[in-house]
Amino acid sequence: MPEEFERELGRVSDRLRTLGPRWARRDLAADAVPLAAVRAALQQLEDLSADGRGEGRRAVPELAPHALADQVVVLAGEASAAGRSAAARDVLVGLRHALP
């Protein structure tokens, strides 16, 4: 995996390891916007992976907030393995900027 991709993946997954459990413990309307951004980014990563493999797209299951960091690591890794590292990095950068 390219260095820039790995760096962004580390930044985002570290942030989600902090935010996910916080979101799971509380039910605040303010958390809905960044949580929606995470779910949208996860779907984008899955779509990149499917497109790179030449397969049909599938919906990403909504896991509990405390599992989001692991989910982003898996889906970003799949996108990278499918030859979409640069596009996946761009998704991760956008997500990082959307997180509080």
C-alpha positions as CSV (number, residue, x, y, z in Angstrom):
1,M,0.0,0.0,0.0
2,P,1.3,3.5,-0.8
3,E,2.6,5.5,2.1
4,E,0.1,8.3,1.8
5,F,-2.8,5.8,1.8
6,E,-1.4,4.1,4.9
7,R,-0.9,7.4,6.7
8,E,-4.5,8.5,6.1
9,L,-5.9,5.1,7.0
10,G,-4.0,5.3,10.3
11,R,-5.3,8.8,11.0
12,V,-8.9,8.0,10.3
13,S,-8.9,4.6,12.1
14,D,-7.3,6.2,15.2
15,R,-9.9,8.9,15.3
16,L,-12.7,6.5,14.9
17,R,-11.3,4.3,17.7
18,T,-11.9,7.4,19.9
19,L,-15.2,8.6,18.5
20,G,-16.9,5.3,17.9
21,P,-17.2,4.3,21.6
22,R,-18.2,7.8,22.5
23,W,-21.0,7.7,19.9
24,A,-22.1,4.3,21.2
25,R,-22.4,5.6,24.8
26,R,-24.5,8.6,24.0
27,D,-27.4,9.6,21.7
28,L,-26.9,13.1,20.6
29,A,-28.3,14.7,17.5
30,A,-25.0,16.4,16.9
31,D,-23.4,13.0,16.3
32,A,-25.7,12.1,13.5
33,V,-23.9,14.3,10.9
34,P,-20.3,12.8,11.4
35,L,-21.7,9.3,11.8
36,A,-23.5,9.7,8.5
37,A,-20.3,10.9,6.9
38,V,-18.5,7.7,8.2
39,R,-21.3,5.5,6.8
40,A,-21.1,7.3,3.4
41,A,-17.4,6.9,3.2
42,L,-17.6,3.2,4.1
43,Q,-20.0,2.8,1.2
44,Q,-17.7,4.7,-1.1
45,L,-14.8,2.4,-0.1
46,E,-16.9,-0.7,-0.8
47,D,-17.9,0.7,-4.2
48,L,-14.3,1.4,-5.1
49,S,-13.4,-2.1,-4.2
50,A,-16.2,-3.7,-6.1
51,D,-15.5,-1.6,-9.2
52,G,-11.8,-2.4,-9.0
53,R,-12.6,-6.1,-8.9
54,G,-15.2,-5.8,-11.6
55,E,-17.9,-7.1,-9.3
56,G,-21.4,-5.8,-8.4
57,R,-21.7,-3.3,-5.7
58,R,-23.2,-4.3,-2.3
59,A,-24.5,-2.4,0.6
60,V,-22.2,-2.0,3.6
61,P,-23.8,-3.3,6.8
62,E,-24.3,-0.8,9.5
63,L,-22.2,-2.0,12.5
64,A,-22.2,-0.5,15.9
65,P,-20.3,2.7,16.3
66,H,-17.5,1.1,18.3
67,A,-16.8,-1.2,15.3
68,L,-16.4,1.6,12.7
69,A,-12.6,1.8,13.0
70,D,-12.2,-1.9,12.1
71,Q,-14.8,-1.6,9.4
72,V,-12.9,1.3,7.7
73,V,-9.6,-0.6,7.9
74,V,-11.1,-3.7,6.2
75,L,-12.9,-1.8,3.5
76,A,-10.0,0.6,2.8
77,G,-7.7,-2.4,2.6
78,E,-10.0,-4.1,0.1
79,A,-10.2,-1.0,-2.0
80,S,-6.4,-0.8,-2.0
81,A,-6.0,-4.5,-2.9
82,A,-8.4,-3.9,-5.8
83,G,-6.0,-1.2,-7.2
84,R,-7.9,1.8,-5.9
85,S,-5.4,3.1,-3.3
86,A,-5.4,6.7,-4.6
87,A,-9.2,7.0,-4.7
88,A,-9.5,5.3,-1.3
89,R,-6.9,7.8,0.1
90,D,-9.1,10.6,-1.2
91,V,-12.2,9.2,0.5
92,L,-10.2,8.9,3.8
93,V,-9.0,12.5,3.6
94,G,-12.5,13.7,3.0
95,L,-13.7,11.6,6.0
96,R,-11.0,12.9,8.2
97,H,-12.0,16.4,7.5
98,A,-15.7,15.6,8.3
99,L,-14.9,14.2,11.7
100,P,-15.0,16.4,14.8
